[in-house]
Amino acid sequence: MQKYFCANFFWMRKNLLLAITIFLFAKTAVAQDTVKQENYGFHFQQTIITQYKPGFSAPYSGLNSLSPLTETQTSITSTFFGTARWWKGSQFTFDPELSGGAGLSQTLGIAGFPNGETFRVGGVQNKIYIARLFYQQSFEWGNEKDTLESDELQLAGLKSKRYFTFGIGKFNMGDFFDNNSFSHDPRSQFMNWALMDNAAWDYPANTRGYVLGAYTELGQPSWTLRFAVTMSVTHENSSTWDANVTRANTETAEYEKRYVINGQKGTVRVLGFLNNGKFGNYLDAIALNPKAPVVDSTQQYGRHKYGFGINTEQYLTKDFGVFAKASWNDGHTETWFFTEIDRSFTFGGVLNGDQWKRKDDEMGLGFIVNGLSAPHREYLADGGYGFLIGDGRLNYAPEMIAEFYYKLNAYQKKFFISPDYQFILHPAYNQDRGPVNVFSIRAHIEF
């Protein structure tokens, strides 16, 4: 264990030194003015997560099981964010990204996986790719204005509270949908997949989390309405886009309502989705082969997956906020994009460090309960496999997870270190295996 941990530590240190060097150079070269209208923006982030899992009890394992042996794995992402405003109301975004490393057990065996920076990419080598490339155009009216600060995907300046925006290109659905101030970004908040987004939302994406499509957004002072139409991939967890766009596509809608209670801000978001494509059906797979069903063998166009999610956040004081999310999908067709969760409920809270005179630190505690539909449960119990989970058999129980993290501002709100602990009961919904303890350390630099 010590050997693997040391190797991952030195690998992590090497990448951090590179990121810090880039930061010190760019700090003198790039000046950002949050008062004037910004026409160009440049940002960078690097996130390195090392996770350690002690061995745990497991009387049997399948092809997609979490290994019961001791493991240490490290993941890395490095992203350059480039934004430009070439005419009034426009924004062009171009983000090349590097990612590498791996999740525990090759990112298998837990539906609510503990590292939100790693996906089922099939290799540990560093890869460079275009994460985002999209164009947005906004039309504004009215006198009420918001002041926007320069951010990774946002140019500084004034923006009307009444606007209509459309965009097209390659992006992440989380850029626009299912946001939450306390539980949305694994680079700076909770790391677990089920705390990033509404977990039963099988959100459209390729294997690295990005999608091709178009979205629109209508904004008013107290509410926002969003809608997106995107492409689908040819196979589950694939990076190949399906050219049959009339039969393979997704539709996502979200209504966001903002309000104030006792002087403290709160938000409620309601999301609905419909995915269309060449999906396999669990019950059809069981009917074809009851002893060893293969859901991929039943794939055909004309299949759908639909569902909804509710996402709330509420500040209780200026330093403490709570959140809750609940999501559901019909669970008849196979998981295609995200993770094998058909029902999920999460809640938790985040406390700012101003209470102990560390105003740029924070700590968070979150809880997760994930579940499966009856057809999905039966399929796994009969020995079926998805692309993320499958122990060869199943003694079903809801997957339950608790996560705690502390984010330490190590240098000028640019470099953060976050120790993290996750306790996982019934990994992959199997009460015969576990519990699992995951200890993590995250290093994140941004500028």
Buried (B, 14 or more C-beta within 10 A) or exposed (E): EEEBEEEBBEBBEEBBEEBBEBBEEEEEEEEBEEEEEBBEBBBBBBBBBBBBBEEBEBEEBBEBBBBBEEBBBBBBBBBBBBBBBEEEBBBBBBBBBBBBBBBBBBBBBBBBBBBBBBBBBEEBEEEEEEBBBBEBBBEBEEEEEEEBEBBBBBBBBEBBBBBBBBBBBBBBBBBBBBBBBBBBBBBBBBBBBBBBBBBBBBBBBBBBBBBBBBBBBBBEEEBBBBBBBBBBBBBBBBBEBBEBBEEBBBBBBBBBEBEEEEEBBBBBBBBBBEBBBBBBBBBBBBEEBEEEBBBBEBBEEEBEBBBBBBBBBBBBEEBBBBBBBBBBBEBBBBBBBBBBBBBBBBBBBBBBBBEEEBEBBBBBBBBBBBBBBEBBBBBBBBBBBBBBBBBBEBEBBBBBBBBBBBBBBBEEEBBBBBEBBBBBBBBBBBBBBBBBBBBBBBBBBBB
